[in-house]
Amino acid sequence: MTRISNLKQFTGSWFHRFLTVMLVGVMAIALTACDLAHFRTEAAQVPQLLISLLSEPKTFNYLISTESPSVFGFIYEGLITENGLTGEIEPALAESWEVSEDAQRIVFTLREGLQWSDGAPLTADDVVFTYNELYFNEDIPTSIRDVLRIGQAGVLPTVQKLDQRRVEVTSPEPFAPLLRSMSLYILPAHSLRELVTTKNSEGEPLFISALGTDTELAELVGSGPYQIASYITSQRIIFRRNPNYWRRDSQSNPQPYIERIVWQIVESTDNSLVQFRSGGLDLLGLQPDYFSLLKREERRGDFTIYEGGPAPGTSFFAFNLNQGKRNGVPLVDPIKSRWFNTVEFRQAIAYAIDRQKMINNTFQGLGQLQDSPISVQSPYFISSEEGLPVYDYNLDKSRELLLNAGFQYNAEGQLLDAEGNRVRFTMITNSGNKVREAMGAQIKQDLSRIGIQVDFAPLAFNTLLNKLNSDLNWECYLLGLTGGVEPNGGANVWLTEGRSHRFNQAAQSGQLPIEGRVVADWEKQIEQLYIRGAQTVDEAERRAIYAESQIITQQYLPFIYLVNPLTLTAVRDRIQNVKFSALGGALWNIHELEIAEN
């Protein structure tokens, strides 16, 4: 499923892109010299990676989490996975599978002798539990369920156990993403079932509030290459190799080879360059303004800069189109809501943002214009030559659209609506990200040229998520979403009741109801196209369906897409077997990475 990326410009991971931007954060300069010396001393004793993260985790509950990056790609695995270079489906917990001729039935065979990190056996019972009692459980709010819904009725596939190692997955009708969706992580029945079956005083499963960041780490039972050894709030997460992980190399040596990962938590990217150059980080997702300097230092700094092409996700600017109320109070000021829900207003904003200037200045030329919600690596992506509407910088066109929509200018050149209200709104984004803050500053400046005042307010990432996911009382935001090759991975964004349909969010389970929410016809059109796209097996037909969805998206602009940056990561040369790509980043094959002896 598509998730919010708190540092969108550097993507890469397996199916969920959960590790997309873990490389971009920085190691805090506030780390004491003693801390760094301690880590370097231990690094000499055990193979370990020092990486970093911009903001600390909000939860260790995979189903509840909406953020990227997260810990889950380290500690869990699915039945299948994606090759980070090719995007092809490969075996993971399942050693093999058989697909029926109509593609509506898949039988997976698990590897023999699988174990959870606590030593308990991992069997077909865990797979059935994960799907039937977690993902398909309507009492548990999760965006994961959106990408598994099938057809107009939104039914879910059937998952049943055939024996201890075989699981059958069936769909009531053709569902093209069925196999790829089986890369969702499998969770342990023996440690979680009681949390699902036990309810709190409000009748909700205890699981909803379980596995927070204050959880006893022994309760975080996984099947992935690592397990969490320690977590110190606002400082670091330390992962240690899972001794029960199933992978072995061709000589039957256990994988992963790297014994420990230290994931340092900071809230600013300002110190990343200093820490990497001083040897305090093993990997650094490159800010554009770092590239020229670090490129000159590659050889003497004993690192290599990998370039994987355009990032597979999106960066965008979006307005809150929700016209609903909570307890009689509008989520958005009705005056501003009228602006935001005027298509010509959104189109005028798109024409007024100088995205090429953004590429030249903020991204130092290391990017390209972005005009589609579908990743450029996807076979379903279409270009402007294929009919995709684009909004190249044009202030005259912007002003023309505004005037035709009833807006006007006063003597000072300020934009007013038809009733004489000054056009002014607040834009939020995540703080600590220099690139995104620079993008926001330029948008503020660009829109001032058409008479609009933007109040730019970066927020801590978790505060931002609360406002977007729960409060819903924001005006516009600048952020990014993860991407991939399968468009249905974004179903939670485009289904009108989807948990990531943030530009016009429905109330979710456990939230106060929204009165008077209006869903536009074009929203319903896009939703229907995503449903049809998933139902269609013929690849040519699928591409035509998703092409239409992209065209409508660009006509109505629920998201104003900005820049697709190049994926750039500096990796110490002592890290071996790196197979870098935009889809997979530097760590998608973490089990194969090795650290050379000094």
N, C-alpha and C positions, 0 to 999 in steps of 0.2 A: 504494500500500500504506500501511497505517497505521504511523506511526513515533512514537517517543517524543518528546514535546515538553518541552523543558527550561523553558519558561515558558508554560504552557498557557493562561493567561487571556486572551491576545490572539492570535486566529487570523486567517489570511488569506493566500491565495496562489493560484496556479493548482493543477492536479490534485493534486500531492503535498503541498501546503501546506509546501514546504520553506522558504519565507520567513516562515512564520507568526509567529514571535516575534522576528525580527531587530529589530523596531522597539521591543521592550520593554527590551532591554539598556540599558546606560548608558555614556556616555563617562567614562572614569576621571578622577577629580579629580587623580590623580597625573600626568596629562598636564601637561607644563610649559607655562608661558605662551608659551615660544618655539614649542612644537609647535602650539598653537592659533593663534598669530599666523601661523605658516607655512601652516597649512591655509586660514586666512581670506584670506591673500595670494594663494594659488593659486586659491581660489574666485573671486576677482575676475578671474582670468585665464581660467579655463575653467569651464564649468558643472559643478558637482559637488554630490553629496549627502553629508552627514555623518550616518551612522546608527550603530547600535551593536549589540553581541552580548554575551550574558551569559557564555558560555564559548567558548574557542577551538575550532576544528574538530578532530575526532579523526582524520579522514581526508579525502582528496580523491578517494577511490574510491567512486563512486556506488553500485556493487553491494554493497559491504561496509558502507556507512554505515547506521546505524539511528537517527540523531539528526535532530532538526528544531529550529531552522533549519539550513541548510547552504548551500554556495556553488552548488549544482547548478542552481537555478532561474535563476541569472544566466548560467551558461556553457553550458548545454545546452538543447535543445528536442526535442519529440517530433513525430510525424507530425501530431498534432492537439493542441489545447489546450482549456481550459475558459474561458468568459467568466466573469470574476470577479464580475460582477453577477448573472447569470442562471443560471450553471452549465451553460449550453448548450455543445455541442461546436462548435468553430470550427477552421478550417484553420490549420496551422502549417507544418512542413516540407512536408507534402502540401498541394497546392493544391486537390485534390478527391478524392473517393472514390465508389465505387459498391458498394452492398450488395445481395446476391442476395435473392430473395424469401423464402428460408428463413432469412435472416440468418446463414448459416454461411460465407459467402464475401464478402470485401471486397477490392476492388482499389483501391489508393492510387496516385495520380499525384503524383510529387514536383514541386516548382517547378523551373523551368528555371534552370540556372546557379547552383545552390546551391554554396557553398564552406564549408570549414572555416576556422577562425580563422587557420590557417597558410597559407591559399590553396589547399590541395588540394581537388579537386572532391568534393562530397558526393553520392553516387549510391545507387541501389538496393542496391549491394553493401554499403554501410555499414548499411543497415537489416537486411539478411539476416544480416550478421555480428553485429549487436547482439543480435538475437533468438536465432539458432541457436547462436552460439558463446559468447555471454555469458549471457543470461537463461536459456536452456534447457540450459546446460552444468551437469550435475550435479556436476562437479568444482569448481565455484565456489559457495561458500555465499552465498546471497542470499535475503532475504525477498521480493524481487520475484517470484520464481518462483511463490510461493504464490498470488498473485492471478491467475495465468495458467492455473492447473490447471483442467481441465475434467472434470466428472462423477466417478463413483465411483472410477474408475481413476486419476484425477488426471493424465490425459494433457495434453499441451501442444499448442497450435495449430500448424499448419504455415505457415511463412513462406518464400516463394520469389520469386525475381526473374523478372519477365516480360521486362523490358528495362531500360535504364539509368535510366529514370524511373518504372517501374511495378513495384509489389510486390503479390503476392497473399497474403492471410492467410485460411486456412480452418480451420474447426473441425469435428471429427468428429461433433459433435452440437450442438443449440442451446446457445448460451452468451450470455446476455443482455448481459454487460459487455464483449463482444468489442471493439466499436468504441471505447468509452471507455478501455479498457486500452491502446489504441494511443497514448495520450499519454505513455507511458513514454519517457524520453529516449533518443535515438539517439547512439551513441558511434562514434568514428572507427576504421575497420578498419586504415587505413594506419599508425597510430601504436600500436595496441594488439594487433594479431593475433599478433605475435611473442611478446608476453608471455603470450598464451593457449596457444600451441602449445609453448612452451618450459617444461619441468618442472624443479623443483628436485630435490634429492637424495631427497626423500620422495615424489616422483611428483606433486606438486601444481603446477598452473600458476603461473608467476611472477606472473601477474596478481593473485592473491590478496593478495600482499604489496606490490604496486605502487601507485603514486599515493598514497603517504602524504603527510603534511604537509611532509616534507623533500624532496619531489619537485622537480626542476628545473621551474620554472614554464613553460618552453617546451614541456615534454612534456604540459601540460594543454591539449590541443587540443579546442575546442568549437565549437558552432554557435549559441550563444545570443547575446543582445545585448551581453554583456560578456566579457572575459577577465581572468584574474588578472594584474595587473602586478607586484605585490609582496606578500610576506607576511612580517611580522616577528612571530615567536613572542611570544605574550602581549601584543602591542600592537595590530596592525591588519592588515587585508587591504585592499589597494587594487585596485579593478577599473577597467579602462579600456574604452572603447567598442570593440567588435569591428568593425574596418573592413570585414569581409567578411559582416556580418550582412545577411540577405535583405530585411528590411522597408524599405519606402519609404512616405512619406505620399502624399496625393493629388496633390501637386506634384512627386513623384519625389525629394523630399529624403530622405537616408538617416536612418534611425532606429536606436537611440534618440537623442534630442536631448541628453540629459545625458551629458557626456563621461566623467565620472569619479565613482565611488562610493568613499567612505572608510568602511570598516566597522571601527569601533573595538572592541577586545576588552577587556572588564572582567569581574570576577568578583563584582560586587555591584551591586545596584540602588539603593543608598543615595544615590549622587551624581547620579542621573538628573535629578531635578528641578532641581538647581543648574545642571547643564550646559545643560539645555534653556532655562532662564530666562535664562542668560547668552549664549545664541546659539550654544553649542557643538554643538548637535544640530539637524538639520532635521526630524526626526520623533521622536516619543516615544509608545510604547504606554503608556497611562495606568495606573499603579497606582491602585487605588480611592481611596487617601487623597490622591492628587494632584488628583483631579478638581475638587473644590470650589474649591481655590485657583486652579488654572489656568483654570477657567471664568470667574472674575472678571477674569483677565488677558488674555483672548482678544484684545480690541480693541487695547489698548496694546502687547501683545506681538507683534502681527502674525502670529497663527497662528489656526487653526481646529481645534476639537475635533470629530472625526467619530465618530458612533455608528452601528454597523452591526447592532445587535441581538445576540442570544445568539451566543456563539462556537460554531463548528461541531464542536469536538472534545469531549473528556471530561476531567474531573478525578476522581480516584478514590483509594481506599485498598484495597490488596489483600494477601492472605496468600499465602505460599508453600505450595501444596498438594502439592508434589512429595514422594512417600514413598520415593523411590529413594535409592541409595547410590553413592558413588564410592570404589573401592578398599576397600569394606567399611565406609566411614564415611558415616553418614546425612547427606544434604544439610541436613536440618532435624532438630533434637533430637526424637526419637520422642515424647517427652511433649508437646511443643508441637505437633508434627505431628498428634497425635490431636485436640487442640483445634481447630486450623485446619481440619481435614477434617470437623468436625462442622457440619452445615448450621445447626443451631440456634445454635451459637456465632457464626457469621458473621451470622446474622439478628439476634442480640442486639446485636452490635456496631453494626449498621446502625441499629437503633432508639435506640442510646445516643448517637449523634452528632447534636448540635443544629445541623442544617444551616441553619435559618433564622437562628439566632444568627450563624453563619458569614457569611451574606449581609449581615446587619445591621451586623456589626462589621468583619470583615476586608474585605468587599467594599463597605462603605458603602451597602448597599442596591442596588448596581449588578449584579444577577444574579438568577438564579432557580434553584429546586431542580432537580437533574438525576437522572433515574431510568432512563436508557436508554443503551446503547452506540451507538445510531444517532443521528446529528446531527438537531437539530430542523428544519433546513432540508431534510432528505431527505423525499421523498414516502412513504418506508417507515417513518418514525417513528410510533409510537403513543403515546397519552397514557394516564393512569390511568383516564380516562373510557372508554377502549377496552379496559380489562382489564389494563393494566400494573401489576403489584404495586409499591407504594411503601412506604417505611419512614419515616414521620413520627416525629419525636422522641417517645419514650415509654419512660421508665425503668422503669415497672412492667412493661410488656410485655417489655422486655429482661431484667429479673431473672427473670421467670416462665419465659422460654425457657431461661435458664441453669440454673435449678433443675430444670426438667423434663429437661434433658440430663445431669443427674448432677453438676453443679457445686454447690458449697456455700459458705457464708460462715463465717468464724471470728468470734471475739468482737470483733475490731478492724474488722470490715466488709470484710476482704480476701477476694477471690474465690479459692477453691481448687478443684481438680478432685476427682474421686471418690477419688483416692489421696492427697489432702492436699497436692498440689503447688501452690504459689502461682502464680497466673496472671500472668505477666510476660513481655514480649517487646520486641524492638527494632524501631523503625520508622525507615526511612531515606527521605531525599528529597534533592533537589539543593540545595546551599547557595547563598547569595547572592540567593535569590529571597525578598524580604520577605513577599510574599503567601503563598507556599507554606509558609514557615517559620511564619507566623502560623496557617495552617490546621493544621499539625502540632501546634503548641502547644495549640490548642483541642482537638484530638482527644485529646491526652494528658490534658488536664483533664477532658474529658467522660467518658472511660473510667475515670478514677479514681472517678467517682461510682457506678460499678457494681463497684468493688473491684479494677480491673485496673491494674497498673503498666506504663506505656509508657515505654521508654527511647528518647527521640527523638534521632536522630543524623544531621543533614544532612551530606552528602558532596559533594565536588567532582563536577561532572556526569560527567566521563569516568570517574572512579572508580566512580560509581554504575552507569554503563552496563556496566563490566567485571563488576561483581558480579551484575547482572541477566542479562547475556548469556552470561557465561563461567563464573564461579565457582558461581553458582546456590545459594549457601549463605546466602541472606538469609532473614529471617523475615516481614517485611511492609514495604511501601513505599507512599509517597504520591507520585503523579506524574500525568501526563496523556498522552493520545494524540491525534494529529491526527485530523481527521474530514473528511467530505465527503458528497455526495449519494448516492453509490453504495455500498451496504453491502458489496459484494464487495471494496472497498478494504480492509476489515478482515479478509479471509480469513486473512491471516498471523497474526492473533490467535486466531481461532476454530478453525482446522484443528488437530487434536491434535498433528500433527507440524510445525506452522507455526513459523517462526523467532521469532515474537512471541507465542507461546502461553506467556507468561512465568509465569503462575500455576501451571503444571505443565509446565515446559519439557523437551522431549526433548533428548538430546545432539545437537549439531550436528556437521557434518563438521569433523574436526580436533580435536574435544574428546574428553576421556576419556569412556568409556561410562558410562551410568547403569544400575545393576542394580536391579531390583525396582520400576521406575516403574509406577504404577497409574493408568489412565485411567478416570474415573468414567463411568457410563452417561449422565449428563446432559451431560457433555462431548461424548460421541459423538453425542448427540441434536442438540446445537447444530451440530456439524460437519456432520451430514447435512442439516440445514436450510439451512446456507450453500451446500452443494453443490447442493441442489435449487433454492434461490433463484437461483443463477447459471444453472441449466439451463432455468429457466422463462422464457418470453418474455411470456406474458400478464401484464399489469401488475397486475390484481386478484389473480391467484394469487400473484404475487411478494410483494405486500404482505401477504397472509395468511401466507405462509411466514415472512417476516421478523418479522411480529407474534408468531408463535409462538416464534421464537428469542429475542425480547426478553423475553417472559413467562418463559421457562425461565431466562434469564440472571438475571432479578430474583428468581426463586424460590431459586436456588442461590448467587447472589452470589459469583462468582469475583472480581468487582470491586464494591466498594461505592461507588456514584457519589455525588458530593458536590454541587458547585455549577456551574452554567453561567453564567459571567460575561458581562457585556455587552462587546462589542468596541469599545474606545475608543482613538483615536489622535489626538494633536495633530500637526498638520502646518503648517509655515511657509507663510504666504500666498504667498510668492514661488514655491512649488512649484505649478505650474498643471496643469490637466487631471486632477486627482485624481478617481477614480471609486470611492469607498470602499464596501465592504460587508464583512460578516462572512466571507463565503466568500473574497473576494479581498484584503481588507485595503487598504492604500494603494498597494502596489507591483505589483499584478497586471498593470497596463498600463504597466509601466516604460518601454516604448518610446515612449509618448505623452507622458510627463511632460516638462515644460519648466520652466526656472528663469527667472523674470522678472528683467530687469535692475533694479538698485537705482536 
